[in-house]
Amino acid sequence: MIICVTSQGTNLDSEIDPRFGRCAYFLFINPETMEFEAMKNESAAASGGAGAKAGQLLADKNVEALLTGNVGPNAFEALHAADIKIYTGVNGKVKDVVNQFINNAFSATDQPTTG
């Protein structure tokens, strides 16, 4: 399983970035091994469509779950279409959030959290 966590930095000690489409980095993490890949969000500076582009990136990476602060309607639709479970309202350090995810501390979101 691969999960994606929106991050302000490039390692597991980084803080969660509360934005999905315009987050600074995506961390693609195997929660069983904690192996990860950090990727700069190239869509962050886009004038429009950042959420949909980011959603497509996650689909291309075969992500099964997203942990982030908020997700807008276009991103939600792209993620939902790719069968990616969306967990919003998360905050703190990436490694702590992943551990909470492993322990089933979050419920998947069934709607966008921003307009």
C-alpha positions as CSV (number, residue, x, y, z in Angstrom):
1,M,0.0,0.0,0.0
2,I,1.2,3.5,-0.8
3,I,-0.3,6.5,1.0
4,C,0.3,10.2,0.2
5,V,0.7,12.8,2.9
6,T,0.9,16.5,2.0
7,S,3.9,18.0,3.7
8,Q,5.7,21.3,4.2
9,G,9.1,19.5,3.9
10,T,10.8,16.5,2.5
11,N,11.1,14.1,5.4
12,L,8.9,12.3,8.0
13,D,9.7,15.0,10.7
14,S,8.1,17.7,8.5
15,E,4.8,19.3,9.4
16,I,1.6,18.4,7.4
17,D,0.8,21.0,4.8
18,P,-2.9,21.7,5.2
19,R,-3.4,22.3,1.5
20,F,-3.7,19.5,-1.0
21,G,-3.5,21.0,-4.5
22,R,-1.0,23.7,-3.5
23,C,1.0,21.9,-0.8
24,A,4.8,22.2,-0.9
25,Y,5.5,18.5,-1.1
26,F,3.9,15.1,-1.5
27,L,5.4,12.3,0.6
28,F,4.6,8.9,-0.9
29,I,4.9,6.5,2.0
30,N,4.7,2.7,2.5
31,P,3.1,2.7,6.0
32,E,4.4,-0.9,6.7
33,T,8.0,0.0,6.2
34,M,8.0,3.8,6.5
35,E,10.0,4.0,3.3
36,F,9.1,7.1,1.4
37,E,9.7,9.3,-1.6
38,A,9.4,13.1,-1.4
39,M,8.2,15.0,-4.5
40,K,7.9,18.8,-4.9
41,N,4.4,19.7,-5.9
42,E,4.9,21.2,-9.4
43,S,1.2,22.2,-9.5
44,A,1.4,24.5,-6.5
45,A,2.1,27.6,-8.6
46,A,-0.4,26.8,-11.3
47,S,-2.9,29.5,-12.0
48,G,-5.8,27.0,-11.9
49,G,-6.5,23.3,-11.8
50,A,-3.8,22.5,-9.2
51,G,-6.1,20.1,-7.3
52,A,-7.1,18.2,-10.3
53,K,-3.5,17.9,-11.5
54,A,-2.3,16.8,-8.1
55,G,-5.1,14.2,-8.0
56,Q,-4.0,12.8,-11.4
57,L,-0.4,12.6,-10.0
58,L,-1.6,10.5,-7.1
59,A,-3.6,8.2,-9.4
60,D,-0.5,7.8,-11.6
61,K,1.5,6.8,-8.4
62,N,-1.1,4.2,-7.5
63,V,-1.8,5.9,-4.2
64,E,-4.6,4.2,-2.1
65,A,-5.1,6.9,0.5
66,L,-4.4,10.7,0.9
67,L,-3.8,12.4,4.3
68,T,-4.1,16.1,4.2
69,G,-5.7,19.1,5.8
70,N,-8.3,20.1,3.2
71,V,-9.3,19.2,-0.3
72,G,-11.4,21.2,-2.7
73,P,-14.2,20.0,-5.0
74,N,-12.1,19.5,-8.2
75,A,-9.4,17.6,-6.4
76,F,-12.1,15.6,-4.5
77,E,-13.7,14.5,-7.8
78,A,-10.3,13.5,-9.3
79,L,-9.3,11.6,-6.2
80,H,-12.7,10.0,-5.9
81,A,-12.7,8.9,-9.6
82,A,-9.3,7.2,-8.9
83,D,-10.7,5.3,-5.9
84,I,-8.3,7.1,-3.5
85,K,-9.5,7.3,0.0
86,I,-9.3,10.9,1.4
87,Y,-8.6,11.7,5.0
88,T,-8.8,15.4,5.9
89,G,-8.3,17.5,9.0
90,V,-5.0,15.9,9.8
91,N,-2.2,18.0,11.3
92,G,1.1,17.6,13.1
93,K,4.3,15.8,12.0
94,V,4.1,13.4,9.0
95,K,5.4,10.4,10.9
96,D,2.9,10.9,13.7
97,V,0.0,11.2,11.3
98,V,1.1,8.0,9.5
99,N,1.2,6.2,12.8
100,Q,-2.3,7.5,13.6
101,F,-3.5,6.3,10.2
102,I,-2.0,2.8,10.8
103,N,-4.0,2.7,14.1
104,N,-7.2,3.7,12.3
105,A,-7.5,7.1,14.0
106,F,-9.1,8.7,10.9
107,S,-12.3,8.4,9.0
108,A,-12.4,8.9,5.2
109,T,-14.0,12.1,4.0
110,D,-17.0,11.8,1.6
111,Q,-17.1,15.4,0.4
112,P,-14.8,18.3,-0.2
113,T,-13.7,20.4,2.8
114,T,-13.2,23.7,1.0
115,G,-15.3,25.5,-1.6
